Amino acid sequence: MGIYYFDLRDGVRKRDRSGIQFRNDGEAISHSEIVAEKIRSDEPTRRGDLCIIVIDESGREVHREEVFPSTSPAA
């Protein structure tokens, strides 16, 4: 079990100071996906490069979840 922090970044990084306990990285990543979906449904207007950055208790970045993923076609 470990504490994971979910920072928001949209130009300026907003730090999560409280964190949430999960068993592993996978559970924390799944949580970030749920949070991103909630933001998309609550705020359907695209907000730039908004993403959720998952940080473990050692300070290591585990994952970045784009809230409004790019929809540009692959080249």
DSSP file (Angstrom, degrees, kcal/mol; ACC not computed):
  #  RESIDUE AA STRUCTURE BP1 BP2  ACC     N-H-->O    O-->H-N    N-H-->O    O-->H-N    TCO  KAPPA ALPHA  PHI   PSI    X-CA   Y-CA   Z-CA
    1    1 A M              0   0    0      0, 0.0     2,-0.3     0, 0.0    22,-0.2   0.000 360.0 360.0 360.0 143.1    0.0    0.0    0.0
    2    2 A G  E     -A   22   0A   0     20,-2.7    20,-2.6    22,-0.1     2,-0.4  -0.981 360.0-105.4-152.0 161.9    1.2    3.5   -0.8
    3    3 A I  E     -A   21   0A   0     -2,-0.3    54,-0.7    18,-0.2     2,-0.4  -0.777  33.7-166.1 -91.7 133.3    0.0    7.0   -1.0
    4    4 A Y  E     -AB  20  56A   0     16,-2.9    16,-2.5    -2,-0.4     2,-0.4  -0.946   6.7-149.2-121.5 142.8   -0.5    8.5   -4.5
    5    5 A Y  E     - B   0  55A   0     50,-3.1    50,-2.7    -2,-0.4     2,-0.6  -0.877   1.6-152.9-113.9 144.0   -0.9   12.1   -5.4
    6    6 A F  E     - B   0  54A   0     -2,-0.4    48,-0.2    48,-0.2     2,-0.2  -0.797  16.8-172.9-122.5  86.4   -2.9   13.4   -8.3
    7    7 A D  E     - B   0  53A   0     46,-2.2    46,-3.1    -2,-0.6     2,-0.4  -0.515  14.5-140.7 -78.4 146.0   -1.6   16.8   -9.5
    8    8 A L  E     -CB  14  52A   0      6,-2.0     6,-3.7    44,-0.2     2,-0.4  -0.886  16.0-168.8-104.4 139.4   -3.5   18.8  -12.1
    9    9 A R  E     +CB  13  51A   0     42,-2.4    42,-2.0    -2,-0.4     4,-0.2  -0.984  25.7 149.9-133.0 125.1   -1.6   20.6  -14.8
   10   10 A D  S    S-     0   0    0      2,-1.5     2,-1.0    -2,-0.4    40,-0.2  -0.538  94.5 -51.1-145.4  69.6   -3.1   23.1  -17.2
   11   11 A G  S    S+     0   0    0     38,-0.2     2,-0.4    -2,-0.0    -2,-0.0  -0.388 140.7  53.3  86.6 -55.5   -0.1   25.4  -17.9
   12   12 A V  S    S-     0   0    0     -2,-1.0    -2,-1.5     2,-0.0     2,-0.4  -0.922  90.1-124.6-112.2 136.8    0.3   25.8  -14.1
   13   13 A R  E     -C    9   0A   0     -2,-0.4     2,-0.6    -4,-0.2    -4,-0.2  -0.676  16.7-157.5 -84.7 129.9    0.7   22.7  -11.9
   14   14 A K  E     -C    8   0A   0     -6,-3.7    -6,-2.0    -2,-0.4     2,-0.2  -0.939  19.3-136.4-107.4 116.2   -1.7   22.4   -9.0
   15   15 A R        -     0   0    0     -2,-0.6     2,-0.7    -8,-0.2    -8,-0.1  -0.491   0.8-138.6 -79.3 137.1   -0.3   20.1   -6.3
   16   16 A D        +     0   0    0     -2,-0.2    -9,-0.1     1,-0.1    -1,-0.1  -0.856  22.6 179.8 -88.0 116.5   -2.3   17.5   -4.5
   17   17 A R  S    S+     0   0    0     -2,-0.7    -1,-0.1   -11,-0.1   -10,-0.0   0.640  71.8  47.4 -94.9 -16.4   -1.3   17.7   -0.8
   18   18 A S  S    S-     0   0    0    -14,-0.0    -1,-0.1   -15,-0.0   -13,-0.1   0.892  81.9-171.1 -96.6 -43.2   -3.5   15.0    0.7
   19   19 A G        -     0   0    0    -16,-0.1     2,-0.3   -13,-0.1   -14,-0.2   0.102  19.3-108.9  73.1 168.5   -3.1   12.0   -1.6
   20   20 A I  E     -A    4   0A   0    -16,-2.5   -16,-2.9   -18,-0.0     2,-0.4  -0.987  24.1-117.9-137.2 143.7   -5.0    8.7   -1.6
   21   21 A Q  E     +A    3   0A   0     -2,-0.3     2,-0.3   -18,-0.2   -18,-0.2  -0.704  37.5 167.4 -88.0 131.2   -3.9    5.2   -0.6
   22   22 A F  E     -A    2   0A   0    -20,-2.6   -20,-2.7    -2,-0.4     3,-0.1  -0.926  42.1-122.6-134.8 161.4   -3.8    2.5   -3.2
   23   23 A R  S    S-     0   0    0     -2,-0.3     2,-0.3   -22,-0.2    -1,-0.1   0.829  86.4 -13.3 -72.9 -32.5   -2.3   -1.0   -3.3
   24   24 A N  S  > S-     0   0    0    -22,-0.1     4,-1.6     1,-0.1     3,-0.3  -0.943  75.6 -85.0-160.0 176.0   -0.2   -0.4   -6.4
   25   25 A D  H  > S+     0   0    0     -2,-0.3     4,-2.8     1,-0.2     5,-0.2   0.890 119.1  59.7 -58.2 -42.1    0.5    1.8   -9.4
   26   26 A G  H  > S+     0   0    0      1,-0.2     4,-2.4     2,-0.2    -1,-0.2   0.889 105.0  47.7 -57.5 -43.1   -2.2    0.2  -11.5
   27   27 A E  H  > S+     0   0    0     -3,-0.3     4,-2.0     2,-0.2    -1,-0.2   0.900 112.6  49.6 -65.2 -40.0   -5.0    1.1   -9.1
   28   28 A A  H  X S+     0   0    0     -4,-1.6     4,-2.0     2,-0.2    -2,-0.2   0.902 110.8  49.6 -65.7 -40.9   -3.7    4.7   -8.9
   29   29 A I  H  X S+     0   0    0     -4,-2.8     4,-1.8     2,-0.2    -2,-0.2   0.919 109.2  52.0 -64.0 -43.8   -3.6    4.9  -12.7
   30   30 A S  H  X S+     0   0    0     -4,-2.4     4,-1.8     1,-0.2    -1,-0.2   0.892 107.9  52.7 -58.5 -39.9   -7.1    3.5  -13.0
   31   31 A H  H  X S+     0   0    0     -4,-2.0     4,-2.5     1,-0.2    -1,-0.2   0.904 106.0  53.2 -62.9 -41.7   -8.2    6.2  -10.5
   32   32 A S  H  X S+     0   0    0     -4,-2.0     4,-2.4     1,-0.2    -1,-0.2   0.870 107.0  52.7 -63.1 -35.3   -6.7    8.9  -12.7
   33   33 A E  H  X S+     0   0    0     -4,-1.8     4,-2.1     2,-0.2    -1,-0.2   0.891 109.7  48.3 -65.8 -39.7   -8.6    7.6  -15.7
   34   34 A I  H  X S+     0   0    0     -4,-1.8     4,-2.2     2,-0.2    -2,-0.2   0.913 111.7  49.4 -66.0 -43.3  -11.9    7.8  -13.7
   35   35 A V  H  X S+     0   0    0     -4,-2.5     4,-2.4     2,-0.2    -2,-0.2   0.910 110.1  51.2 -63.1 -42.4  -11.1   11.4  -12.5
   36   36 A A  H  X S+     0   0    0     -4,-2.4     4,-2.5     1,-0.2    -1,-0.2   0.915 109.8  49.8 -61.4 -43.1  -10.3   12.4  -16.1
   37   37 A E  H  X S+     0   0    0     -4,-2.1     4,-2.2     2,-0.2    -1,-0.2   0.897 109.7  51.3 -63.1 -40.0  -13.6   11.0  -17.3
   38   38 A K  H  X S+     0   0    0     -4,-2.2     4,-2.4     2,-0.2     5,-0.2   0.920 110.1  48.7 -63.4 -43.8  -15.5   12.9  -14.6
   39   39 A I  H  X S+     0   0    0     -4,-2.4     4,-2.7     1,-0.2    -2,-0.2   0.923 110.3  52.2 -62.2 -43.3  -13.8   16.2  -15.5
   40   40 A R  H  < S+     0   0    0     -4,-2.5    -1,-0.2     1,-0.2    -2,-0.2   0.894 113.2  43.8 -59.8 -40.4  -14.6   15.6  -19.2
   41   41 A S  H  < S+     0   0    0     -4,-2.2    -1,-0.2     1,-0.2    -2,-0.2   0.847 118.3  43.6 -75.5 -33.1  -18.3   15.0  -18.3
   42   42 A D  H  < S+     0   0    0     -4,-2.4    -2,-0.2     1,-0.3    -1,-0.2   0.803 127.2  29.6 -79.0 -30.3  -18.5   18.0  -15.9
   43   43 A E     <  +     0   0    0     -4,-2.7    -1,-0.3    -5,-0.2     4,-0.1  -0.705  65.5 174.2-131.2  78.0  -16.6   20.4  -18.2
   44   44 A P        +     0   0    0      0, 0.0     2,-0.5     0, 0.0    -1,-0.1   0.665  55.5  95.5 -65.6 -14.1  -17.2   19.4  -21.8
   45   45 A T  S    S-     0   0    0      1,-0.1    -2,-0.0     2,-0.0     0, 0.0  -0.665  88.2-112.0 -79.0 125.2  -15.3   22.4  -23.0
   46   46 A R        -     0   0    0     -2,-0.5     2,-0.5     1,-0.1     3,-0.1  -0.290  24.5-156.9 -57.8 134.2  -11.7   21.5  -23.8
   47   47 A R    >   -     0   0    0      1,-0.3     3,-1.3    -4,-0.1    21,-0.1  -0.636  37.1-103.8-115.4  70.9   -9.2   23.1  -21.4
   48   48 A G  T 3  S-     0   0    0     -2,-0.5    -1,-0.3     1,-0.2    20,-0.2  -0.132  87.4 -15.7  53.6-134.1   -5.9   23.1  -23.2
   49   49 A D  T 3  S+     0   0    0     -3,-0.1   -38,-0.2    18,-0.1    -1,-0.2  -0.195  82.4 166.2 -99.7  41.4   -3.4   20.5  -22.2
   50   50 A L    <   +     0   0    0     -3,-1.3    17,-2.4   -40,-0.2    18,-0.8  -0.349   9.1 163.6 -59.8 129.4   -5.1   19.6  -18.9
   51   51 A C  E     -BD   9  66A   0    -42,-2.0   -42,-2.4    15,-0.2     2,-0.5  -0.976  37.8-126.1-145.3 160.9   -3.6   16.4  -17.5
   52   52 A I  E     -BD   8  65A   0     13,-2.6    13,-2.9    -2,-0.3     2,-0.6  -0.939  22.7-155.7-107.4 124.2   -3.5   14.5  -14.2
   53   53 A I  E     -BD   7  64A   0    -46,-3.1   -46,-2.2    -2,-0.5     2,-0.5  -0.905   6.4-149.2-105.8 118.5   -0.1   13.6  -13.1
   54   54 A V  E     -BD   6  63A   0      9,-2.9     8,-3.3    -2,-0.6     9,-1.2  -0.774  17.5-175.9 -91.1 123.1    0.1   10.6  -10.8
   55   55 A I  E     -BD   5  61A   0    -50,-2.7   -50,-3.1    -2,-0.5     6,-0.2  -0.966  15.5-140.3-120.9 131.7    3.0   10.7   -8.2
   56   56 A D  E >   -B    4   0A   0      4,-2.6     3,-2.2    -2,-0.4   -52,-0.2  -0.338  37.6 -93.3 -84.2 175.5    3.9    8.0   -5.8
   57   57 A E  T 3  S+     0   0    0    -54,-0.7   -53,-0.1     1,-0.3    -1,-0.1   0.661 124.6  59.3 -67.3 -15.1    4.9    8.7   -2.2
   58   58 A S  T 3  S-     0   0    0      2,-0.1    -1,-0.3     0, 0.0     3,-0.1   0.546 120.8-106.5 -86.1  -6.9    8.6    8.7   -3.1
   59   59 A G  S <  S+     0   0    0     -3,-2.2     2,-0.3     1,-0.3    -2,-0.1   0.467  72.7 143.1  96.6   2.9    8.0   11.5   -5.6
   60   60 A R        -     0   0    0      1,-0.1    -4,-2.6    -5,-0.0     2,-0.5  -0.604  54.8-122.0 -79.8 133.1    8.3    9.4   -8.7
   61   61 A E  E     +D   55   0A   0     -2,-0.3    -6,-0.3    -6,-0.2     3,-0.1  -0.650  32.3 177.6 -74.4 123.6    5.9   10.3  -11.6
   62   62 A V  E     -     0   0A   0     -8,-3.3     2,-0.3    -2,-0.5    -1,-0.2   0.794  57.8 -12.5 -95.7 -36.3    4.0    7.1  -12.3
   63   63 A H  E     -D   54   0A   0     -9,-1.2    -9,-2.9     2,-0.0     2,-0.4  -0.991  46.6-141.4-165.4 152.0    1.6    8.2  -15.1
   64   64 A R  E     -D   53   0A   0     -2,-0.3     2,-0.6   -11,-0.2   -11,-0.2  -0.994  18.1-164.8-122.5 123.2    0.2   11.2  -17.0
   65   65 A E  E     -D   52   0A   0    -13,-2.9   -13,-2.6    -2,-0.4     2,-0.3  -0.927  13.9-141.7-109.9 112.8   -3.5   11.0  -17.9
   66   66 A E  E     -D   51   0A   0     -2,-0.6   -15,-0.2   -15,-0.2   -16,-0.1  -0.567   5.9-159.3 -71.4 131.0   -4.6   13.5  -20.5
   67   67 A V  S    S+     0   0    0    -17,-2.4    -1,-0.2    -2,-0.3   -16,-0.1   0.902  91.1  26.6 -78.0 -42.2   -8.1   14.8  -19.7
   68   68 A F  S    S-     0   0    0    -18,-0.8    -1,-0.3   -20,-0.2     3,-0.1  -0.758  92.3-153.6-119.9  82.3   -8.8   16.0  -23.3
   69   69 A P        -     0   0    0      0, 0.0     2,-0.1     0, 0.0   -19,-0.0  -0.147  26.9 -95.2 -58.9 149.5   -6.6   13.7  -25.4
   70   70 A S        -     0   0    0      1,-0.1    -4,-0.0   -21,-0.0   -21,-0.0  -0.388  31.0-167.1 -62.2 137.6   -5.5   14.9  -28.8
   71   71 A T        +     0   0    0     -3,-0.1    -1,-0.1    -2,-0.1     3,-0.1   0.174  40.5 132.1-113.1  16.1   -7.7   13.8  -31.6
   72   72 A S        -     0   0    0      1,-0.1     3,-0.1     3,-0.0    -2,-0.0  -0.444  64.0-105.3 -69.5 142.0   -5.4   14.7  -34.4
   73   73 A P        -     0   0    0      0, 0.0     2,-0.1     0, 0.0    -1,-0.1  -0.305  36.4-102.0 -68.3 150.2   -5.0   11.9  -37.0
   74   74 A A              0   0    0      1,-0.1    -3,-0.0    -3,-0.1     0, 0.0  -0.435 360.0 360.0 -70.1 144.9   -1.8    9.9  -37.1
   75   75 A A              0   0    0     -2,-0.1    -1,-0.1    -3,-0.1    -3,-0.0   0.451 360.0 360.0 -83.3 360.0    0.7   10.9  -39.8
